[in-house]
C-alpha cells in the first residue's frame, strides 16, 4: 500500500512539473508577442504622425495664401480699405520692355506682363493709393508656370525705404500670396514693383497686387477659425491638429504679450 502511495505521489509531481513547464512556455511565447504587437503599434503611430507632418509641410510654400482676401473692418489706419491693381488697370501700371500674354485662366483679368531677368532690366511698377500713413498688407498674384522664376523679387516702398521679398512664381498660381505688412506713407504712387533682375533663370511675372489696411493674417484662415476660451474652433467643427498649426504659424516671430481673448498682435517696442 505504501509503494502505491509513493508511486501515485511521483506521478502527481511529474504531472505538476510538466504543467509548470508548459505554463512557462506559454508565457515565454505570449510575452514576446505582446511586446512585438505594442512595438509595432507605437511604430505605426510614429510613422503616421510623421506622415501628417510631412503632408502639412509640403502644403506650405510662401507667405499666406488666399483666394479672396478680405479686410477686417477694425484693422489699420484706414479700416475697411482695400485696392486691387491689375497690369491692365489704366494709369496704374508701368513696365518698360515687358511683354503681355493672355489666355491663362489663372491670371487676374485678361492678361499679365512678363519679362526675362536682365541685369539692366526695368522693373514693373504698380501704382497704389495709401489713404493714411500706417501699416498695410500687400498681396500679389500671378499665373504659375514651370518656366516662371523661382525667386522673383517684389519691392514695397515703406517709410524706411524699399523692402524686398522673393517669391516662387512656379507655385500658387491664381491665388493671392501675402508679401508682408509694411508701414507706408500716405499718397498715390508706384509703391509696389517687380524687379527686372533676379538671381535665377525663368520669366518674372507682374499680374496684380492688392493693398489691405492693417496687418492682415491669412484671410481665409482668419475668417474660418477663431480662438475662444483658449480653444481653437474651425468653421463650426472640432479643430484638428492642422488647424492648430495653421493658427500658430500666424504668430511666428511674435513676442509674447497678454492678448487673449483678442487676436494676437505683433509686439512693437
C-alpha positions, 0 to 999 in steps of 0.5 A: 500500500505504501509503494502505491502511495509513493508511486501515485505521489511521483506521478502527481509531481511529474504531472505538476512539473510538466504543467509548470513547464508548459505554463512557462512556455506559454508565457515565454511565447505570449510575452514576446508577442505582446511586446512585438504587437505594442512595438509595432503599434507605437511604430505605426503611430510614429510613422503616421504622425510623421506622415501628417507632418510631412503632408502639412509641410509640403502644403506650405510654400510662401507667405499666406495664401488666399483666394479672396482676401478680405479686410477686417473692418477694425484693422489699420489706419484706414479700416475697411480699405482695400485696392486691387491693381491689375497690369491692365488697370489704366494709369496704374501700371508701368513696365518698360520692355515687358511683354503681355500674354493672355489666355491663362485662366489663372491670371487676374483679368485678361492678361499679365506682363512678363519679362526675362531677368536682365541685369539692366532690366526695368522693373514693373511698377504698380501704382497704389493709393495709401489713404493714411500713413500706417501699416498695410498688407500687400498681396500679389498674384500671378499665373504659375508656370514651370518656366516662371522664376523661382525667386522673383523679387517684389519691392514695397516702398515703406517709410524706411525705404524699399523692402524686398521679398522673393517669391516662387512664381512656379507655385500658387498660381491664381491665388493671392500670396501675402508679401508682408505688412509694411508701414507706408506713407500716405499718397498715390504712387508706384509703391509696389514693383517687380524687379527686372533682375533676379538671381535665377533663370525663368520669366518674372511675372507682374499680374496684380497686387492688392493693398489691405489696411492693417496687418492682415493674417491669412484671410481665409484662415482668419475668417474660418477659425477663431480662438475662444476660451483658449480653444481653437474652433474651425468653421463650426467643427472640432479643430484638428491638429492642422488647424492648430498649426495653421493658427500658430504659424500666424504668430511666428516671430511674435513676442509674447504679450497678454492678448487673449481673448483678442487676436494676437498682435505683433509686439512693437517696442 
